[in-house]
Amino acid sequence: MTESVSKKIINWGIIGLGNIANKFAQDLLTVENAKLYAVASRSLKKATEFAQKYNANIAYGSYESLAKDSNIDAVYIATPHVFHKENTLLCLENGIAVLCEKPFAMHTEEVEQMIAKAKEKNVLLMEALWTYFLPHYQFVLKELANKTYGNILKLEADFGFKSNHSKTSRVWEKSLGGGSLLDIGIYPIFAALSTLGKPKNIKAQATFTDTKVDSSCDIEFNYDENVTAILKSSFIEDTPTEAVFYCEKGTIKINTQFHCPTTVTLIDVNGKEKTLDFNYKTIGYNYEIEHFNKLLRNEKTESNIMTFDFSEQLIKALDDVRNIINLHY
């Protein structure tokens, strides 16, 4: 990459201006040679307030208007799950690169449609699963790949908290893809797939809300040679929210809020512990932004980390779990 290309300013747009969009915008301000150029909401007032807060050039009162702005290089989609496909296709049709928040879409068929459109238009598309790009998670992936502590025997990964979401929140709303599995259960499943790969079989059970979405989900992935991944998501109880890899010669533990910037504890066979601090200075979204910007500058149309194949594996696993617990949107 030439210096001029590496310093090319990437103009970003954001569609959907909720909590996660605020975090993304905050970290975008820390990324060199990148700018929040435009934001869009169905409410122009909300878009205008968001634009002023993060110094964006333009506020749009419709997603269609933003997608037709030729000054935009990349769009971050942070709308509710059920709109991901529609919003992604809108941007891809207009030749804008898309970083779409996880889950990529509601089911495998939608994800396949999005990928097909990206390939047809020859435009960059990536699922925004930020954990994959965080330095502590990349460190753990390397340790496991190098078999520093031997092979993985068991993974335990969870994400749970007592939800204080209002009864009208999207997380309880079936028509918006609510429930713990798609919202937070995706992270433990991601931890298993990114380290152990596709399971041979899956077991799962869930509790349900009055709105007929899962309030908690317990999952077991089974692999060869009795290797298992015990996974959990919950909106009804606080859990450690750790990812613990029990290996032949020791344990690697990603400490609480494992999906966010955090610490990693290494435990050898004698029980000696060493905790590594990765000195995070941001919320953590800047790492996926920097990766995406690099792909865009190099005219890539697919990530070499968050590949299409991996996104398809991830949504397929979510589909399989939903079928087992009889959750259908």
Disulfide bonds with the S-S distance in Angstrom:
none
